[in-house]
Amino acid sequence: DMEEYLKSQSTKKEAIQQLSKAECMEEYMFLGLRRMQGVSKRSFFKLYGKSIEEIYGSVIRKWMEKGLLDEKGDFIRLTDKGIDVSNVILSDFLLEE
């Protein structure tokens, strides 16, 4: 019923509020890079007020140089080769606090 739905949304909202900005950025990268189109640089900036390059530039360059990430228009994504080692790449997007 509607009351249960609203209660469940409230619980979700509380859980989201408990995530730090860094954790949200990490989650954005983890989920986005698992999608075929990748992560949107424009959306990242809208969400966090900083460019993806400002936060993750060195990590992105590192994996692009190894041929495991590529950039196509607004999106950064895993290459076919990158998909094979995605767990190693994704762990690099964890921010140190």
C-alpha atoms as an extended CHARMM CRD file, in Angstrom:
* protein
*
        97  EXT
         1         1  ASP       CA              0.0000000000        0.0000000000        0.0000000000  PROA      1               0.0000000000
         2         2  MET       CA              0.9730000000        3.6610000000       -0.2710000000  PROA      2               0.0000000000
         3         3  GLU       CA              2.0740000000        3.9910000000        3.3620000000  PROA      3               0.0000000000
         4         4  GLU       CA              4.5060000000        1.0780000000        3.0450000000  PROA      4               0.0000000000
         5         5  TYR       CA              5.8460000000        2.4750000000       -0.2180000000  PROA      5               0.0000000000
         6         6  LEU       CA              6.4980000000        5.8780000000        1.3470000000  PROA      6               0.0000000000
         7         7  LYS       CA              8.1590000000        4.2410000000        4.3420000000  PROA      7               0.0000000000
         8         8  SER       CA             10.4300000000        2.1980000000        2.0630000000  PROA      8               0.0000000000
         9         9  GLN       CA             11.3730000000        5.3570000000        0.1200000000  PROA      9               0.0000000000
        10        10  SER       CA             12.1720000000        7.1210000000        3.3850000000  PROA      10              0.0000000000
        11        11  THR       CA             14.4470000000        4.2410000000        4.4050000000  PROA      11              0.0000000000
        12        12  LYS       CA             16.2190000000        4.3750000000        1.0270000000  PROA      12              0.0000000000
        13        13  LYS       CA             16.6570000000        8.1270000000        1.3710000000  PROA      13              0.0000000000
        14        14  GLU       CA             18.2480000000        7.7130000000        4.8020000000  PROA      14              0.0000000000
        15        15  ALA       CA             20.6580000000        5.0940000000        3.4290000000  PROA      15              0.0000000000
        16        16  ILE       CA             21.6150000000        7.3810000000        0.5530000000  PROA      16              0.0000000000
        17        17  GLN       CA             22.2100000000       10.2940000000        2.9090000000  PROA      17              0.0000000000
        18        18  GLN       CA             24.6370000000        8.1700000000        4.9050000000  PROA      18              0.0000000000
        19        19  LEU       CA             26.9590000000        7.7480000000        1.9020000000  PROA      19              0.0000000000
        20        20  SER       CA             29.7630000000       10.2610000000        1.7050000000  PROA      20              0.0000000000
        21        21  LYS       CA             30.3590000000       12.2120000000       -1.4940000000  PROA      21              0.0000000000
        22        22  ALA       CA             33.4420000000       10.0720000000       -2.1680000000  PROA      22              0.0000000000
        23        23  GLU       CA             31.4220000000        6.8760000000       -1.7600000000  PROA      23              0.0000000000
        24        24  CYS       CA             28.7890000000        8.2290000000       -4.1360000000  PROA      24              0.0000000000
        25        25  MET       CA             31.4640000000        9.0220000000       -6.7340000000  PROA      25              0.0000000000
        26        26  GLU       CA             32.9390000000        5.5480000000       -6.3490000000  PROA      26              0.0000000000
        27        27  GLU       CA             29.5250000000        3.9450000000       -6.7560000000  PROA      27              0.0000000000
        28        28  TYR       CA             28.8210000000        6.0970000000       -9.8220000000  PROA      28              0.0000000000
        29        29  MET       CA             32.0530000000        4.8970000000      -11.4360000000  PROA      29              0.0000000000
        30        30  PHE       CA             31.5240000000        1.2480000000      -10.4670000000  PROA      30              0.0000000000
        31        31  LEU       CA             27.9860000000        1.1320000000      -11.8160000000  PROA      31              0.0000000000
        32        32  GLY       CA             28.6810000000        3.2680000000      -14.8750000000  PROA      32              0.0000000000
        33        33  LEU       CA             31.7380000000        1.3480000000      -16.0160000000  PROA      33              0.0000000000
        34        34  ARG       CA             29.7710000000       -1.8750000000      -15.8120000000  PROA      34              0.0000000000
        35        35  ARG       CA             27.3540000000       -0.4740000000      -18.4040000000  PROA      35              0.0000000000
        36        36  MET       CA             28.2730000000       -0.8920000000      -22.0660000000  PROA      36              0.0000000000
        37        37  GLN       CA             28.0810000000        2.8490000000      -22.7920000000  PROA      37              0.0000000000
        38        38  GLY       CA             30.1920000000        3.6690000000      -19.7210000000  PROA      38              0.0000000000
        39        39  VAL       CA             30.0880000000        6.7740000000      -17.5290000000  PROA      39              0.0000000000
        40        40  SER       CA             28.9790000000       10.1880000000      -18.6870000000  PROA      40              0.0000000000
        41        41  LYS       CA             31.4560000000       12.9780000000      -17.9790000000  PROA      41              0.0000000000
        42        42  ARG       CA             28.6450000000       15.5220000000      -18.2050000000  PROA      42              0.0000000000
        43        43  SER       CA             26.4500000000       13.6560000000      -15.6920000000  PROA      43              0.0000000000
        44        44  PHE       CA             29.3690000000       13.2590000000      -13.3050000000  PROA      44              0.0000000000
        45        45  PHE       CA             29.9210000000       17.0290000000      -13.3440000000  PROA      45              0.0000000000
        46        46  LYS       CA             26.2060000000       17.7140000000      -12.8220000000  PROA      46              0.0000000000
        47        47  LEU       CA             26.0870000000       15.3520000000       -9.8490000000  PROA      47              0.0000000000
        48        48  TYR       CA             29.3160000000       16.2930000000       -8.0970000000  PROA      48              0.0000000000
        49        49  GLY       CA             30.2480000000       19.7950000000       -9.3040000000  PROA      49              0.0000000000
        50        50  LYS       CA             33.6960000000       18.6000000000      -10.3540000000  PROA      50              0.0000000000
        51        51  SER       CA             34.9180000000       17.1420000000      -13.6170000000  PROA      51              0.0000000000
        52        52  ILE       CA             35.6000000000       13.4430000000      -13.7660000000  PROA      52              0.0000000000
        53        53  GLU       CA             39.1530000000       14.3330000000      -14.8560000000  PROA      53              0.0000000000
        54        54  GLU       CA             39.6590000000       16.4580000000      -11.7340000000  PROA      54              0.0000000000
        55        55  ILE       CA             38.7930000000       13.5000000000       -9.5090000000  PROA      55              0.0000000000
        56        56  TYR       CA             39.9470000000       10.5120000000      -11.5570000000  PROA      56              0.0000000000
        57        57  GLY       CA             42.1830000000       11.9490000000      -14.3030000000  PROA      57              0.0000000000
        58        58  SER       CA             45.3250000000        9.9880000000      -13.4260000000  PROA      58              0.0000000000
        59        59  VAL       CA             43.4100000000        6.7100000000      -13.0340000000  PROA      59              0.0000000000
        60        60  ILE       CA             41.5880000000        7.2150000000      -16.3300000000  PROA      60              0.0000000000
        61        61  ARG       CA             44.8120000000        8.0960000000      -18.1870000000  PROA      61              0.0000000000
        62        62  LYS       CA             46.6050000000        5.0830000000      -16.6680000000  PROA      62              0.0000000000
        63        63  TRP       CA             43.9980000000        2.6220000000      -17.9360000000  PROA      63              0.0000000000
        64        64  MET       CA             43.5870000000        4.3700000000      -21.3070000000  PROA      64              0.0000000000
        65        65  GLU       CA             47.3330000000        4.0820000000      -21.9120000000  PROA      65              0.0000000000
        66        66  LYS       CA             47.0470000000        0.3420000000      -21.2470000000  PROA      66              0.0000000000
        67        67  GLY       CA             44.1340000000        0.0680000000      -23.6980000000  PROA      67              0.0000000000
        68        68  LEU       CA             41.6380000000       -0.9570000000      -21.0140000000  PROA      68              0.0000000000
        69        69  LEU       CA             39.5130000000        2.2190000000      -20.9730000000  PROA      69              0.0000000000
        70        70  ASP       CA             38.5110000000        4.4280000000      -23.8740000000  PROA      70              0.0000000000
        71        71  GLU       CA             36.6800000000        7.6730000000      -24.3750000000  PROA      71              0.0000000000
        72        72  LYS       CA             33.9130000000        8.1060000000      -26.9060000000  PROA      72              0.0000000000
        73        73  GLY       CA             32.2740000000       11.5260000000      -26.9350000000  PROA      73              0.0000000000
        74        74  ASP       CA             30.8700000000       12.1760000000      -23.4660000000  PROA      74              0.0000000000
        75        75  PHE       CA             31.5090000000        8.6350000000      -22.2330000000  PROA      75              0.0000000000
        76        76  ILE       CA             34.4120000000        6.7810000000      -20.6540000000  PROA      76              0.0000000000
        77        77  ARG       CA             34.0600000000        3.0270000000      -20.8360000000  PROA      77              0.0000000000
        78        78  LEU       CA             35.8640000000       -0.2580000000      -20.5300000000  PROA      78              0.0000000000
        79        79  THR       CA             37.3050000000       -1.7000000000      -23.7310000000  PROA      79              0.0000000000
        80        80  ASP       CA             36.6960000000       -5.3660000000      -24.5440000000  PROA      80              0.0000000000
        81        81  LYS       CA             40.1170000000       -6.1060000000      -23.0700000000  PROA      81              0.0000000000
        82        82  GLY       CA             39.2600000000       -3.9550000000      -20.0140000000  PROA      82              0.0000000000
        83        83  ILE       CA             36.0980000000       -5.9370000000      -19.3460000000  PROA      83              0.0000000000
        84        84  ASP       CA             38.2610000000       -9.0300000000      -18.8030000000  PROA      84              0.0000000000
        85        85  VAL       CA             40.1270000000       -7.3390000000      -15.9290000000  PROA      85              0.0000000000
        86        86  SER       CA             37.3650000000       -5.0020000000      -14.7580000000  PROA      86              0.0000000000
        87        87  ASN       CA             37.7150000000       -5.8280000000      -11.0470000000  PROA      87              0.0000000000
        88        88  VAL       CA             41.3250000000       -4.6170000000      -11.0320000000  PROA      88              0.0000000000
        89        89  ILE       CA             40.3510000000       -1.4300000000      -12.8710000000  PROA      89              0.0000000000
        90        90  LEU       CA             37.3060000000       -0.7350000000      -10.6950000000  PROA      90              0.0000000000
        91        91  SER       CA             39.3350000000       -1.0960000000       -7.5030000000  PROA      91              0.0000000000
        92        92  ASP       CA             41.4810000000        1.7790000000       -8.7420000000  PROA      92              0.0000000000
        93        93  PHE       CA             38.4580000000        4.0900000000       -8.5550000000  PROA      93              0.0000000000
        94        94  LEU       CA             38.2320000000        3.8000000000       -4.7750000000  PROA      94              0.0000000000
        95        95  LEU       CA             39.0650000000        7.1940000000       -3.3130000000  PROA      95              0.0000000000
        96        96  GLU       CA             41.3080000000        7.4270000000       -0.2910000000  PROA      96              0.0000000000
        97        97  GLU       CA             39.7390000000        9.4200000000        2.5050000000  PROA      97              0.0000000000
